[in-house]
Structures are given as C-alpha cells and as structure tokens.
Amino acid sequence: MTARAAEQRWLTWQTIDTGRLVLLSATVALVVIAVARATLVQFQDARSVAIVFGLYVAFGELLRLALPGGREAAPIAMSAALSYAMVLQVAGAGGPLATNAPPLQVVLVVAAGMLLGSLPHIAAGRRAGLTGMSARLMAVTCVAFAFHPFSGYLLGRPKLAFAAMAALAVLGWLIETVISALIRADDLRARYLVTLADELRVQWRLGLAAGVSAIIMVFGAEVMGVVELAVFGGPLLVIQFAFRRYAGIRATYLQTVRALAQVTEVGGYVESGHSRRVSRLALAIGRELGMAEPDLLNLEYAALMHDIGQLSLVEPIPGGATLLVSPEEARRIAEYGAEVIKQTGVLDAVAELVRWQWLPASGGPGAPPLGSNVIRAANAFDDLVAGSTDRDRVAAAVDRLLLGADSEYDPRVVAALVTVIDRLPASRL
C-alpha cells in the first residue's frame, strides 16, 4: 500500500506542467531569499503593522473566490498585498508608525499571510491554490521592487503618488493575469492569445476593484492607521460576494444542462456517456480552433444537449447514432431539440447551435455556425467510436471524417479534431 501511494505521488508530480513547475520553483526561491534576509536584518518598522497586513492577506485568501472556468481569485488578499507593497506611511498615536517596507519584507509578510489563509482550505480537503498564490506573490513582488525606491520622494505629493500607485496596480494586475493565462493555456492546451483575452475579460473587474481598494487603503493608512483596513475592506467584500453569487448561478446553469442531457441516456435514446464524450471532444476542438470562452461555454451547453431532439422519436435510433438517419430526419431532430432549449428563454445562442448541427458544412449559401460544425464532427466521431479505445476503430473513424471533409464536415474542424486525437490518449476522448 505504501509503495502504491508513493507511486501515485510520483505520477502526480510528473503531471505538473513545465510552466507551473517554473512558477512554483521561482516562488519558493523568492520566499527562501526573503526568509534568509529576515534572519539577518530585523524588520524595518513596527512588527504590529506587518502582522496586521499579513492577517488581512490571510483573511483574503480564506475568502478565495471561485470564478467561471475553474479559476480562483483572491481580490481582498491581492488588495491587502498591494497596499502593503505601496504604503507610504502608517499613522500612529505618536507619529508615523511605519513607512514603506523593503521589497523582501513585503514578500515575506505576503507569503506568510497567503500560507496562513490557505491552511483552512487544506484542512477542508480543498486545493491549496499554490499556482494562484504564486502568481499573486510574483505580481506583488514586482510592484514592491518598483515602488520602494521612489516611496520617499512620493511622500507629501499625493497627486504624483496616486498616479504612480495606479500605474503599478495596473502593472501588478497585468503580471498576475499574464502568468495565470500562461498556466491556463498550458493546462487546457489552448492558444495563449485567446486564453489571455479570456483572462483579461474575466478578471478586469476584480482587478479594478482590488487596485482601487489598495490605493484607498494606502492613503487612508496615512490618516487612520491600520484601523482603516477594516473600514475600506467592506466594499471589496460586497463586490466579492456579488461575484460569488454570479459564479453560483453559472454553476447551477451547467448542472441543470447536464441533468437535462441525461434524459436521453436514461430514456435509452443514446448510449450512456455519449453526451459527455461529445461535449468534452467539442470543447477540445473549440480550444484548438481558438474559440473565445463565451463561445466555448455555449458550445459546451449545446454539445451536452445536442441529442435532446431524439425525445420526439417514437422508436429510438439504434445506438442513438444520428449519423445513420436521413438528412430530413436529422433536421427534424435538431429543430425539435432547438425549440425545447429555446423555451428556457436564456439559451437562444445554444439553441441555434443545436438547430444547425444537422446541416453539412457545404449545406448552401447559409453556412452553419462554427459551433454547429464542431458538434456535428464530434458527434459523428463518437457515433463511430462509441467510447472505444481501440486504435484501429479510432483510426477508421478519423479516415471517414477526412473523406467527408469539404462536403459533410468543415475541413478546419476535422483538422482540429485530428490534432486533438493525436495529442490526447484514447481513454480521454
């Protein structure tokens, strides 16, 4: 049992992508350097200020936010870390209690806060979130090293200080987003520029809120001291709860769609696992084609429900393979499914993808949407393979799709499907 556990740990370590491994290694090296410095040089200012900011970072990590697409964000932790990196001075009863901390001290305090905030997640069996914390720490480190040399000059110059802080807050957000996009592109095997655009679109609101809150806290600390952290952290907490609610609604949508997709399998109209396999393959093809994340979400919904029109059939198709039916029957099934989906009132784009999935790529002057072409090819492939991992059967299915390119299937989609199949093991198709 011990040997098997050790083997599993080694396999898990081997599956870490190179980008993530480089990021984690750089983070560990940075923290080690910060710890080494702390053992040689005492903290520049009052330890109480560092402790308060560290606890605030920990609080933000504890309230880590789950965003659409499996992302994680910690806007409160990022705001606290940025404010500590850019603080000019902290007011105290007898004068300034602290001034801008050295960059390595910022690294140590922020890293300690992140680690403390992640412990409850680990205790609850959730992911530690090392990748996200590393990206945030790298961003804060760059801001701290850029801001510290000029911090003394910015004292007493609020307008100039505000401009510098705003620019560095944007820089920190961009660094975190770029790193996150690199890791995500590596994980999803997606195009980096598309992934970066998706990250910018999803993260900019939280980045704006975190940056503005950090700047407000910096100026507030000059007058109110560390007490202002509790005052100005409230609005960001409200924003975070609003995002959490949005993410929950989206997750509920996906669960509802998945449950609806199971109806055809439970009723015996399609083979078990067909909708899930088609959805997974369609998403991989969509990413290979460079589709944006909103389009991928609609593609996922449509692929999961692409066979719901089969509920209108008196007798199920053998194996549920719509590849075997006539074009007229395929059209009727697709249109019925689209009308069912359209009744939800919120999935019109998904309904259109399902409506045109029956149409061949060269179906006439009105070419079907790209998402419909993707679903058509992914569905045909799974109808031919039926979840089998036999290489000969997979190769035969690919050959048939290649023969149908330009007429039945979009050549771009078929080429992307072939690339995906070559890259992924048969067990994951």
PyMOL commands that set and color helices and strands:
alter all, ss='L'
color gray80, all
select helices_A, chain A and resi 2-14+18-40+47-62+75-86+103-123+130-154+158-188+192-266+274-288+293-304+308-312+318-320+322-324+327-342+348-355+370-385+391-403+411-423+426-428
alter helices_A, ss='H'
color red, helices_A
select strands_A, chain A and resi 65-67+71-73+89-92+95-99
alter strands_A, ss='S'
color yellow, strands_A
deselect
rebuild
show_as cartoon
